[in-house]
Amino acid sequence: MIGILLNDNGYEQDIRELLMAFFPGEGFAYEEAPDLSLCVVGRLSKDRKSFAIQVVFRGGEHCCFRSTIPAERRELDHFDEPLSVDYDNRPETKNKIKRRLYVILKAVTGKSLPWGSLTGIRPAKIALTLLEEGKTQEEIADYMKEMYFADDEKIRLCVETARRERQLLSRFFGCPEKHAEGYSLYVGIPFCPTTCLYCSFTSYPIEKWIGHLKEYRAALFHELDYAAEQAGRHPSSIYVGGGTPTSLPSDELRLLLEKLTHTFDCAGAAEFTVEAGRPDSITKEKLAVLRQYGVTRISINPQTMNQKTLDLIGRQHTAEDVQERFWLAREMGFDNINMDLIVGLPQEEREDVKRTLEAVKALGPDSLTVHSLAIKRAARLNTMREAYRDYKIVGTQEILDMTVRYAREMGMEPYYLYRQKNMAGNFENVGYALPDKECIYNILIMEEQQTIIGCGAGSTSKRVYPDGRIERCENVKDVSSFIERIDEMIERKRKLLEYSF
């Protein structure tokens, strides 16, 4: 257990996120106790112009930090001096506090993090912004080293991804200055065949809701009508996710796609994605429905091709099912198929991941998204931690490097990048794609380059203004609440979208 003792909580979340990166899986306490392994003590001065941060050991015993670190491991002579801060300037103060804490923790643990003090989920957005300001690759690298202590490999990945994003966005919009125009549509289908061990998304077993799909459909369609009325029927891109949309019975899937194509100009969208993530949800009939209504991109997501792991994480299909559904989709004409993999699944080691990559390479998908396992608060791996305490979770830079090598051998390059809290090894998620097979929606949602209207339980709408300002509103996650409160969900959108869309 790690203590966080602050006299002002303005930057508590930033401190906690960095501690989570150094000490994954640790819990946090906010008062002194004898069983604490380590405390971070932060004191804001009365005039709010300086912030002192110190690491304290042995259950709150206030020993001087300097005396606990061997001289050869000290990196700054002034690390125990208070920071001069403008406490109301959030970006600058946040970075100062995290940089100081990073140097202290690095000295204490003898460990560095690949992304340094950077805990944000959109590192490529930093590089993309600097590129649009005319900065060179060398200038961006210098900035990210100085500001965040990021290592060379992560900086190269970040800049390469940002360059690819910039090219794609310029091609998509005509010029970078048009990024904020228009909108993209997200449609959430919060149902799956089963809930995976690591999952924290808005997802409920389809069998428990099969008798209430009509009510969910009615509420969702009402919300879609409002979105078209308010924002127009010409979204730039359409993404149907979840959950697993193809967990819907084929007749319900048909009604959904029929509604979308009648309400919106789906044929005019740059891309129309439907996640068919779980192979046990895919049938020939459902794939035919997707083809009939002009879906241009699907995602078939095994996460792993090792049967023992599939069984462990609660996916009720085989590795052979993945292959069969993939080839079925190819035979039916789908020429843009993504596959998702997770590195760091319980009990998987390097050779297990290599077997998965070999199997995926043999299939030859058009894009590949590699996730580092992030154990979210709502996932069973966390809520039932005691039951799974003996499960080994291995995520290493060597394994991630192997995924990069395989993606490039398949002719793919990185095109979007994001990170999550509680991510094993403080790593990242990377999307790789063949030329012209990238998912524009993924870039738009991650780099916040365009307004996203989210419809359905658990979805988020994000308004991007021409001046770069961003505002959000969320739908409730619970399906029953979404159905009962649909008019409230629409009112939330009205407040977000009504002015000069």
LINTANOR-V617020 format. One record per helix or strand of 3 or more residues. SS is the DSSP state (A for helix, B for strand). FROM is the first residue (numbers start at 1). LEN is the number of residues. If there is no record, write none. Layout:
SS | FROM | LEN
SS | FROM | LEN
This chain:
B | 2 | 5
A | 12 | 11
B | 38 | 7
B | 50 | 8
A | 65 | 4
A | 71 | 3
A | 90 | 20
A | 123 | 10
A | 137 | 12
A | 152 | 22
A | 176 | 3
B | 183 | 7
A | 206 | 26
B | 237 | 6
A | 245 | 3
A | 250 | 14
B | 271 | 5
A | 279 | 3
A | 284 | 9
B | 297 | 3
A | 307 | 7
A | 319 | 13
B | 337 | 7
A | 350 | 14
B | 367 | 6
A | 380 | 4
A | 385 | 4
A | 397 | 13
B | 413 | 6
A | 424 | 3
B | 429 | 5
A | 440 | 8
B | 451 | 5
B | 460 | 5
B | 470 | 5
A | 479 | 6
A | 486 | 12
